[in-house]
Amino acid sequence: MTDEQSNGRDLTRRGFLNASLACAAGGALASVFPHPLMAGSTPARPPRPNIIFIMADDLGYGDLGSYGQKRIATPHLDQLAADGVRYTQCYSGSPVCAPARSVLMTGQHTGHTRVRGNFGVSGRVPLRAEDVTVADLLKDAGYATGITGKWGLGEPGTTGIPRRKGFDEWFGYLNQRHAHDYYPEYLWRNEERHALEGNRGGRQEQYSHDLFTEFALDFVGRRRRDPFFLYLPYTIPHSRYQIPDLGRYADEPWPRDARVHAAMITRMDRDVGRLMALLKERGMDENTLVMFTSDNGAAQRWEGIFDASGALRGRKRDLYEGGIRVPMIARWPGRIERGRVDHTPWYFTDVLPTFAQLAGAPVPRGIDGASIVPSLLGRAQPELADRFMYWEFHEGGFQQAVRQGEWKAVLPQRGQPMELYHLPTDIAESRNVAPDNPDMVGRITEYLKTARTESEEWPVG
């Protein structure tokens, strides 16, 4: 597809979204934030919130103090949880990087989204022009959109780069492997290579994580009136384990990688604190929704040191809970009750429709997610607990997982029998109760017949 064809298709899509926006905005927002009528006037349209979505890389469910961590200091993220809601049953879209991000951006689970693995048949697979992202929706709704960190959904010159998927400003890594190096010789700024002279010739003077924080602070600091969406997919604490200094962990009797892991998380926590302080300084605090999560489960469990997966079974690359259940914190003063703990099960497919509702934007057809705005605001959403949530994974064979209500099914390989776990009584997924629950096994088996579509890049069979 040529740039002209891509741009034409993009304009057609934007025209449809803009035409729908006026109809969708008023009703969606009014249902979320009802405002009383003023004498002699129409209902006042509530201000749409700024949205900041922060995502760590390979942070485990148990790596934050608010989720039980005892040895890694995360005071700012713990305060974020104290000031908002902490979700205990939020799930990533995938147990690895690229598909998790594709699910997040498109609102489609891994049986439908464009990018279903880190590598497809042809290699790295980009989002295409017809794939609508949450940034597309928010940009069309009048939001300034920025991203800094790791993208992973389009190589240079493809249809999948951030500037072609709804982001006004972009700074970071396009390629996941490139993102393993915290002292790269270059990063991408919009569509150009941005040289990091301090890292030339093996020098290590410009730590990429710090540069992402500076971009985020600058992006927020330049905002005036229009609402903004900042997507901040940090690369911490993904290995390789590099950091300018170990800080408070320098003398801990742990392996060096463990000390770096802890120092990375505490450095990220510090920078989240800087961002929150800027919001308060700029008077943006009360009209900004801030969310924090991880792209998948812990890469290492660090058992006996940090217990990064907590009580969960597995880790990154597993469809057991340790690979896909992630921390999720949301803060919005005056809208989200302080200190609430919410057990509503939801996953990354729900981010797009949630942000669309908050922005008054139309939701594209064909998504798998549902808005969790009621849950954010403290209202029960029993329909979320009763629906099917789906994952598939293509490394080392074809694997599938389904959650429905209190039940979690895992198919570790094609042709193997289904494993079934009752999560309220077995969060560690240690007792396969499939033989004792044939009705539930049959229900999930029936669902799986239509849960996915075939992909030319990730064929099954």
Protein Blocks (a to p, Z undefined) as FASTA:
>chain_A
ZZklmmmmmmmmmmmmmmmmmmmmmmmmmmmmccdddehiacdddddddddddddehiaf
klpfknopakbccfklmmmmmmmccdfbbccfbfbfklmmmmmmnopafklpmblcfbdf
kopadddfklccfklmmmmnopacddedjeolacehiakbmklnopabdcddfblklmmp
mbbfbdcehjaccddfklgghiafbcfklmmmmmmmmmmmmpckbccddddddfbfcdcd
ddfbgkjmlmpccdfklmmmmmmmmmmmmmmmmmmmmmmmnopmmmcccddddfbdcfbl
ogoilomnmmagcdehiabfklmgccdddddehkacghiacfbdcdfklmmmmmmmmnop
acdehiabdcfklmmnopacfklmmmccddddfehiaaddddehjbccddfbghiacddd
dfklomnopaccklmmmmlmmmmmmmmmmmpccdfklcgZZ
